[in-house]
């Protein structure tokens, strides 16, 4: 069988999910091999996630948002770092998965916290105040991100604008360029976040693998624990990618997904470790049997050698016994000849 270390990335990915027997070979690889595999896995997941989010946003979310701005968004004006929305209704959008609230009055901190609690009930939520934007989305893992409006607009050199100017800007946007820019931005964010999470998960899982290995009586090096941990996260990261895409497209949310995400990786790591232990025990038994067989063969060879030597000694003894008899016979014949007068 071809060794895993000679396999490509996608063969390793497949074996990490479907072949627990491969984990014993993963454990023998170097630090470099495990790190490269983890980086490639995070990179590919981030690229696919960036493309998927970009497609969903450009084909669905962004057009809906633009239509809303054109047709339903109330008049507003931004100047001197303050936003004013000319509408008495504070909730602009409210459906099953998303909510947009705009309250540009002098809202207190208590009022703002009430709005934030409300948008926490939705997959996507936006709260706009006179000087800040609070946004929640699957991209930032459901956390509410706070942004200053002035900071956002200063980067684009915008000091003031109104609805009419915004609609004109929207009509001039190239959707292809927007999609590419969005995909790249999501890729960078997703890669940095996933890399951080994976590093933490690998450290924790490697420590647990080491503890479990000691309980099972299996001696493992740190690099072996690390490689088992990184490969055990393969299916979890793929499921995370699928979950994020489903969440974006249909809004289906799994409440305890983070627990399931880690649980799957733990199951893979511990199952692989148990199989490695079984394989080591089997190999030890086979080695013991081979040693015993070699010992028996050696004993048989020594016995044969002893029998051969004994047989040779017996033949030598028989020859020595026959020689005196022959000499005695010749002596008698010589005496008989002398008695007969023969010389």
LODRENVEX-411701 format. One record per residue (C-alpha): x, y, z; residue in one letter. Coordinates in steps of 0.05 Angstrom, whole numbers, plus 32768, in hexadecimal, padded with zeros to 4 digits. Example, Ala and Ser with C-alpha at 12.3 -4.5 7.8 and 13.67 -1.06 7.14 Angstrom:
2
80F67FA6809Ca
81117FEB808Fs
//
This chain:
343
800080008000x
801980457FEEx
802C806D802Bx
800280AA803Ex
803E80D8803Cx
804280CC7FF1x
7FF980DE7FE7x
7FDF81217FD1x
7FB481517FF9x
7F7181387FE0x
7F8480EF7FEDx
7F9681028034x
7F558128803Bx
7F2E80EA8024x
7F5580BC8052x
7F4B80EB808Dx
7F0080E28086x
7EF7809B806Dx
7F3580758083x
7F46807080CEx
7F7E804080BCx
7FA3807A809Bx
7FA9809F80DEx
7FE2807180F3x
8009808A80B6x
7FF480D280C2x
801280CB8108x
805680BA80EAx
805980F880BEx
8082813780CEx
806B817980ECx
8073819980A7x
804481678087x
800D817180BBx
801381BD80B9x
801081C0806Dx
7FD38193806Dx
7FAF81BF80A0x
7FC08200807Ax
7FA881E38038x
7F6881CB8058x
7F59820F8077x
7F6C82328036x
7F3D8208800Bx
7F03820F803Cx
7F0D825A803Fx
7F0F82617FF3x
7ECF82397FEAx
7EAD825F8022x
7EC282A28004x
7EA7828E7FBFx
7E6782717FDCx
7E5882AF8007x
7E6882DD7FCDx
7E3982B87F9Ex
7E0082B87FD0x
7E0A83017FE1x
7E1083197F98x
7DD782F07F7Dx
7DA682F67FB8x
7DB683227FF3x
7DD6835D7FCFx
7D9E83647F9Ax
7D6983607FD0x
7D8F83957FF8x
7D9783C27FBCx
7D4D83BC7FAAx
7D3B83CC7FF2x
7D67840A7FF2x
7D4984237FB1x
7D0084167FC1x
7CF58410800Cx
7D2E84318031x
7D178473804Fx
7D3B84B4803Fx
7D7A84C08068x
7DB384F0806Dx
7DFA84E88087x
7E2785228098x
7E5A853680CDx
7E5E84EE80E6x
7E1484E880F5x
7DDE84C180D1x
7D9584D680D0x
7D5E84A880B6x
7D1C84CB80A7x
7CEC849480BCx
7CC2848980FAx
7CC3843D80F4x
7D0484248114x
7D0083DC80F8x
7D0E83DF80AEx
7D118394809Ex
7CF7835A80C7x
7CF0831380ACx
7D0182CD80C2x
7D4C82D280BAx
7D5F831C80BAx
7D4E835E80DAx
7D6583A680CDx
7D5983DB8102x
7D68842580F8x
7D6384548133x
7D8B84938127x
7D6E84B98161x
7D9184C481A3x
7D8D847B81B8x
7DA6846A81FDx
7DD58430820Cx
7D9A840A822Ax
7D72841381EAx
7DAC83FD81BFx
7DB583BE81E9x
7D6B83AE81DFx
7D7483B38194x
7DB283878197x
7D8D835281BDx
7D5783548188x
7D87834B814Dx
7DA883128172x
7D6882EA8165x
7D7582EB8119x
7DA982CC80ECx
7DB7831080CDx
7DAB835180F3x
7DBE839A80EAx
7DB583D3811Ax
7DC2841A8100x
7DC984538131x
7DDD849B8124x
7E27848B8126x
7E30843F8128x
7E1C83FF8104x
7E1383BE812Ax
7E13838180FBx
7E0A83378107x
7E13830180D1x
7E2D82BA80C8x
7E6E82D780ADx
7E8182F080F3x
7E6682B18115x
7E2782D1812Ex
7E4D83068156x
7E35834E8154x
7E6A837A8135x
7E6B83C48146x
7E8383F68112x
7E8784428112x
7E65845F80D5x
7E99849680CFx
7ED2846380CFx
7EB0843B8098x
7EA48477806Bx
7EE7849A8077x
7F0A84608054x
7EE384728015x
7EEC84BD801Ex
7EA284C9802Bx
7E8F85018059x
7E4585078049x
7E1084E4801Fx
7DC584D88019x
7D9684A47FFCx
7D9884C07FB5x
7DE484BE7FB3x
7DE484777FCFx
7DB3845F7F99x
7DDF847D7F63x
7E1B845A7F80x
7DF584187F82x
7DE0841E7F39x
7E2984267F24x
7E4283E87F49x
7E5F83B07F1Ex
7E4383707F3Dx
7E7D83457F22x
7EB183727F42x
7E8883747F82x
7E8483287F83x
7ED083207F7Ax
7EDF83547FAFx
7EAE83357FDFx
7EC982EF7FD3x
7F1083067FE1x
7EFC832C8020x
7ED482F0803Bx
7F0E82C2802Ax
7F4082EC8052x
7F1282F1808Ex
7EFE82A7808Bx
7F4682908084x
7F5F82B880C0x
7F2482A380EBx
7F27825980D7x
7F72825780E0x
7F6C82728126x
7F3582418139x
7F598206811Ax
7F9A8215813Fx
7F7582188181x
7F4D81D98171x
7F8B81B3815Cx
7FB081C6819Cx
7F7681B081C8x
7F69817081A1x
7FB3815D819Fx
7FB6816381EBx
7F78813881F2x
7F96810481C2x
7FD6810281EBx
7FAE80F8822Cx
7F8380C2820Dx
7FC080A081F0x
7FE0809D8235x
7F9F807F8251x
7FA1804A821Ax
7FEB803D8227x
8001805681E3x
8041807F81E1x
803A80B781AEx
806780F2819Bx
804C81398199x
8050813A814Cx
802580FB8148x
7FF0811A8175x
7FF18159814Bx
7FE981358109x
7FB0810A8124x
7F8D8149813Dx
7F94817080FCx
7F7A813780D2x
7F41812A8102x
7F27817180F5x
7F1E816380AAx
7ED5814E80ABx
7EC3818380DEx
7EDE81BB80B2x
7EBA81A08075x
7E79819D809Cx
7E8681E380B5x
7E8C81FA806Dx
7E4C81D78059x
7E2781F38096x
7E3C823B8086x
7E248234803Ex
7DE182178054x
7DD9824D8089x
7DE582838054x
7DB682658020x
7D7A824D8047x
7D888268808Dx
7D86822380AEx
7DAB822880F1x
7DC581EF811Dx
7DC582088164x
7DFD81DB817Fx
7E2681D68140x
7E6781EA8164x
7E5F81AF8194x
7E538180815Ax
7E8E819E8134x
7EBE818E816Dx
7E9C814C817Fx
7EA881308139x
7EF28141813Cx
7EF881218181x
7ED580E28169x
7F0580DD812Dx
7F4380E88158x
7F3080B6818Fx
7F188081815Dx
7F5980888136x
7F8180818177x
7F5B8042818Cx
7F6880238147x
7FB28037814Cx
7FB68014818Fx
7F947FD68173x
7FC57FD68139x
80017FDD8167x
7FE87FA48192x
7FDE7F798155x
80237F8B813Bx
80417F7B817Fx
801F7F378180x
80377F298139x
807E7F3E814Dx
807B7F11818Bx
80647ED8815Fx
809D7EE5812Dx
80D07EE88166x
80B57EA78182x
80B77E86813Ex
80FE7E9E8133x
81117E838177x
80F37E3F8166x
81187E3E8124x
81597E508146x
814F7E19817Ax
81407DE78143x
817E7DFB811Dx
81A87DF5815Cx
818A7DB1816Ax
81987D9A8123x
81DF7DB4812Ax
81E87D8D816Bx
81CA7D4E814Cx
81F97D558111x
82357D5D813Fx
821E7D228169x
82167CF7812Bx
825C7D0A8113x
82787CF98158x
82557CB68156x
82737CA68112x
82B87CB9812Bx
82B07C8C8168x
829B7C52813Cx
82D87C5C8110x
83047C5D814Ex
82E57C1C8167x
82EF7BF88124x
83397C0C811Fx
83527BE3815Cx
832B7BA68143x
834C7BAC8100x
83917BB3811Fx
83857B76814Bx
836F7B4E810Fx
83AD7B6180E7x
83D97B4F8123x
83BA7B0A8127x
83C47AFF80DDx
840D7B1380E4x
84177AE3811Ex
83F87AAB80F6x
84277AB880BCx
84647AB780E9x
844D7A748106x
844C7A5880C0x
84927A7080B3x
847E7AA88087x
84A57AE7808Ax
//
